[in-house]
Amino acid sequence: SSTHNTRIERLWVEVGRNFCRNWRAFFGRLEDQFGLDCSIPSHIWLLHILFLNDINADCDSFIQEWNSHPISGHDTNDMSPQDLCFLRQTQLGIYDEDDCDGVHPDTIEEYYGTTQDPVHRWAGQTGAGHPPEELDDGYAEANLIENVVQDQDADIRHDSIPTADHEAPTISQEHLRLFFNCLDALQNQDNLLRSLAGELFVWDPVEVMSVSHRRQKELVISLVGAVWERRALLWLAAIRVLGSLI
């Protein structure tokens, strides 16, 4: 599989295994059983309000774990990314500012070395008595910048990726404040959350998710634990409160 060819591809696989698949399965459960409609902007907005901080916290936890895990290989000696970073800083020092931050490595290799445009002298100039740094600096610098921009154009001039609309519901500011007050009150009221969800609420700790391009492969995703059930209850309560205010 191509997802095991490079370190960055393996990293994306680990991101999915550690937490992204669980969130995908959870949102799929909300769509199938608990009223989530991704075509409604206010539903996407509500997902952000309820779960974005939790998703970011999972990302931060994964980053800390990843930066501490040992990397196998003859040149790493089972050191972690954090160890390697500290070692390089100790050996080479710390750069206050990287002039090449965000620049493609091929562009750096071409322009940040000895390769330069030919020097253009004015009429009558032979080079004798004319220091190189004084010759057509403006032209060379402008030409260099133009070349760099052109080389990077293919990397940054791409079509934007459409994202789902996630506008706040069209309600008054007073009702919006009331919604957030209700949401705060519900955070620590498990019995009230279950009451709002209804007697028919049942939480299955397992979600079967179809994957692959043809969706012929299935993965069994564990949603065990009170945290996932409580998130579903919070969603049901929040969507009911929001619906009563719209």
C-alpha positions in Angstrom: 0.0 0.0 0.0 1.2 3.5 -0.8 0.3 4.6 2.7 3.4 2.8 4.0 6.0 4.2 1.5 7.1 7.3 3.2 7.3 8.6 6.8 4.7 11.3 6.2 2.2 8.7 4.7 2.8 6.5 7.7 2.2 9.5 9.9 -1.2 10.1 8.4 -2.1 6.4 8.9 -1.2 6.8 12.6 -3.3 9.9 12.9 -6.3 8.0 11.7 -5.6 5.0 13.9 -5.1 7.1 17.0 -8.1 9.4 17.0 -9.4 10.5 13.6 -11.3 7.3 12.8 -13.1 7.5 16.1 -14.3 11.0 15.4 -15.3 10.0 11.9 -17.3 7.0 13.2 -18.9 9.2 15.9 -20.0 11.8 13.4 -21.3 9.0 11.1 -23.3 7.7 14.1 -24.8 11.2 14.7 -25.8 11.3 11.0 -27.4 7.8 11.0 -29.2 7.9 14.3 -29.2 11.3 16.0 -30.3 13.9 13.5 -27.1 15.4 12.2 -27.6 16.8 8.7 -24.3 18.1 7.2 -26.2 20.1 4.6 -27.5 22.4 7.3 -24.9 25.1 8.2 -26.2 25.5 11.7 -25.5 21.8 12.4 -21.9 22.1 11.3 -21.6 25.3 13.4 -23.0 23.3 16.4 -20.4 20.6 15.8 -17.7 23.2 16.1 -19.2 24.6 19.3 -19.5 21.3 21.0 -16.5 19.3 19.8 -13.8 21.4 18.2 -11.9 21.9 21.5 -12.0 18.1 22.1 -10.7 17.4 18.7 -7.9 19.9 19.2 -7.1 18.3 22.5 -6.8 14.9 20.8 -4.5 16.4 18.2 -2.3 17.9 21.0 -2.1 14.5 22.8 -1.2 12.8 19.6 1.6 15.3 18.9 3.1 14.8 22.3 3.0 11.1 22.0 4.4 11.1 18.5 7.2 13.5 19.4 8.2 11.1 22.2 8.1 7.8 20.3 11.4 6.1 19.3 12.3 6.1 15.6 14.0 2.9 14.4 16.9 3.2 12.0 20.7 3.1 11.8 20.9 6.9 11.8 18.4 7.6 14.6 19.5 5.1 17.3 15.8 4.8 18.5 15.8 8.4 19.5 12.5 10.3 19.4 11.8 13.3 17.2 12.0 15.4 20.4 15.4 13.9 21.2 16.7 14.5 17.6 15.5 18.1 17.7 17.3 18.7 21.0 20.5 17.0 19.7 20.6 19.1 16.5 20.0 22.3 18.5 22.9 21.4 20.8 25.2 20.6 17.9 24.2 23.3 15.4 22.6 26.0 17.6 19.1 27.5 17.3 18.1 29.8 14.5 16.2 32.9 15.5 14.6 33.3 12.1 14.6 31.1 9.0 14.9 33.1 5.8 13.8 30.1 3.8 10.7 29.2 5.9 8.0 28.0 3.6 10.2 27.9 0.5 10.3 24.7 -1.5 13.6 22.8 -1.1 14.2 22.8 -4.8 13.9 26.6 -4.9 16.3 26.9 -2.0 18.8 24.7 -3.7 18.7 26.7 -6.9 18.8 30.2 -5.5 20.3 30.0 -2.1 23.8 28.8 -3.2 26.4 29.8 -5.7 24.2 29.8 -8.8 23.5 33.3 -9.9 22.2 35.2 -12.9 25.0 36.6 -15.2 26.2 40.1 -14.3 25.0 42.7 -16.7 27.4 45.7 -17.0 26.6 49.1 -18.5 28.3 50.4 -21.6 31.9 51.2 -20.9 32.1 49.0 -17.8 34.7 46.2 -18.0 34.6 45.2 -14.4 37.9 46.9 -13.5 37.4 49.5 -10.8 33.7 48.5 -10.5 33.1 46.4 -7.4 30.7 43.5 -8.3 28.3 44.5 -5.5 27.8 47.9 -7.2 26.8 46.5 -10.6 23.1 46.4 -11.6 22.1 45.3 -8.0 18.5 46.5 -8.6 18.2 44.4 -11.8 19.7 41.3 -10.3 17.7 41.4 -7.2 14.4 42.1 -9.0 15.1 39.4 -11.5 16.0 36.9 -8.7 12.8 37.7 -6.8 10.7 37.3 -10.0 12.3 33.9 -10.8 11.7 32.7 -7.2 8.1 33.8 -7.4 7.6 32.0 -10.8 9.2 28.8 -9.5 6.9 28.7 -6.4 3.8 29.7 -8.3 2.9 26.1 -9.1 3.1 25.2 -5.4 0.9 27.9 -4.1 -1.5 28.8 -6.9 -3.9 25.9 -6.5 -7.6 25.7 -6.4 -9.1 26.2 -3.0 -10.7 23.2 -1.3 -14.4 23.8 -0.7 -15.5 23.5 3.0 -18.9 23.0 4.4 -20.9 26.1 5.4 -20.9 26.5 9.2 -22.8 29.7 9.8 -24.4 30.5 13.1 -28.2 30.0 13.1 -30.2 33.1 12.2 -31.5 33.9 15.7 -31.3 37.1 17.7 -28.3 37.8 19.9 -30.6 37.4 23.0 -31.6 33.9 21.9 -28.0 33.1 21.1 -26.9 34.1 24.6 -29.8 32.0 26.0 -28.6 29.0 24.0 -25.0 29.3 25.4 -26.3 29.7 28.9 -28.4 26.6 28.5 -25.4 24.7 27.1 -23.3 25.7 30.0 -26.0 24.5 32.4 -26.2 21.2 30.7 -22.5 20.4 30.8 -22.6 18.9 34.3 -26.2 17.6 34.3 -26.0 14.0 33.1 -29.6 13.1 34.2 -31.0 16.1 32.4 -29.0 15.2 29.3 -30.5 11.7 29.3 -34.0 13.1 29.9 -33.7 15.4 26.9 -32.4 12.5 24.8 -35.5 10.4 25.5 -36.1 6.9 26.7 -35.3 5.3 23.4 -31.7 6.5 23.5 -29.4 3.5 23.3 -25.6 3.7 22.9 -23.8 1.0 20.9 -20.1 0.9 21.8 -19.2 -0.3 18.4 -19.5 1.4 15.0 -18.9 -0.4 11.7 -17.4 2.0 9.1 -17.0 1.4 5.4 -13.6 2.4 4.0 -11.6 2.2 0.7 -12.6 3.9 -2.5 -15.2 1.3 -3.3 -16.3 1.1 0.3 -15.9 -2.7 0.2 -13.8 -2.9 3.3 -15.3 -2.5 6.8 -13.5 -1.4 10.0 -14.9 -2.0 13.5 -14.4 1.2 15.5 -14.6 1.2 19.2 -16.7 4.0 20.8 -16.5 2.4 24.2 -16.5 4.7 27.2 -18.8 7.2 28.9 -17.1 10.0 27.0 -18.5 9.1 23.6 -22.0 8.4 24.9 -22.0 11.7 26.8 -20.9 13.5 23.6 -23.9 12.0 21.8 -26.2 13.0 24.7 -24.8 16.5 24.6 -25.4 16.7 20.9 -29.0 15.6 21.2 -29.7 18.1 24.0 -28.0 21.0 22.2 -29.8 20.3 18.9 -33.1 20.2 20.7 -32.4 23.5 22.6 -31.2 25.2 19.4 -34.3 24.0 17.5 -36.6 25.5 20.1 -34.9 28.9 19.6 -34.9 29.0 15.8 
